[in-house]
Amino acid sequence: MITVDIDSPSKAKLLSTYRKALSYGRTKVTKTAHGGFHLRIDSDIEDPLEIIRIRRLLGDDPKRIEHDKILILLGHPELANRLFEAKKVNGKYVKERPFEMEGDK
């Protein structure tokens, strides 16, 4: 699986990223508590550095990419490429919500 965090509420950016992501596999989109989007791409790619390269091409959060590169270089690739499904907002946990792309069924 390849994961991408888009910290922008821009649906144009989401659509552009989503279209590119489809070339790597079936893609699920969720809307985050802070108004951005998460993409989870079903892919057979397992090489952690190749996944980082693809995430960079798709516009993933640069700080997230750098953090994950460090994890990989320290020998902990299993800790990289993760997304949180809930965040604490105003003292309460808020879960991300499914976001249906136009044309998805």
C-alpha positions, 0 to 999 in steps of 0.5 A, spaced: 500 500 500 502 507 498 499 512 502 499 520 501 497 526 505 494 532 502 494 537 507 490 542 502 482 542 502 483 544 494 479 539 490 483 541 484 489 538 487 486 532 490 483 530 483 490 531 480 493 527 485 487 522 484 488 521 477 496 520 478 495 515 483 490 510 479 496 508 475 499 505 481 492 501 483 485 502 486 485 508 490 481 510 496 480 517 498 478 520 505 477 527 508 481 528 514 479 532 520 483 538 518 480 539 511 485 535 507 485 528 504 488 521 505 489 517 499 490 509 500 493 506 494 492 498 493 499 497 490 504 491 489 510 495 490 514 493 496 520 497 496 520 502 501 524 507 497 520 506 491 514 508 495 517 514 497 519 516 490 512 515 488 509 519 494 513 525 492 511 524 485 504 524 488 505 531 492 505 527 499 507 532 505 514 533 504 515 533 512 512 526 512 516 524 506 523 526 510 520 523 516 519 516 513 526 516 509 529 517 516 525 511 519 527 507 513 535 509 513 534 507 521 532 500 519 525 501 521 521 501 514 515 498 517 514 504 521 514 508 515 508 510 510 502 510 515 496 515 516 492 516 522 485 515 521 483 520 527 486 526 530 484 530 536 481 536 535 478 541 540 479 535 545 475 530 541 477 525 537 475 526 530 475 520 525 477 521 517 470 520 513 470 517 506 470 521 500 467 519 494 470 521 487 466 523 482 465 517 478 466 512 483 461 507 485 
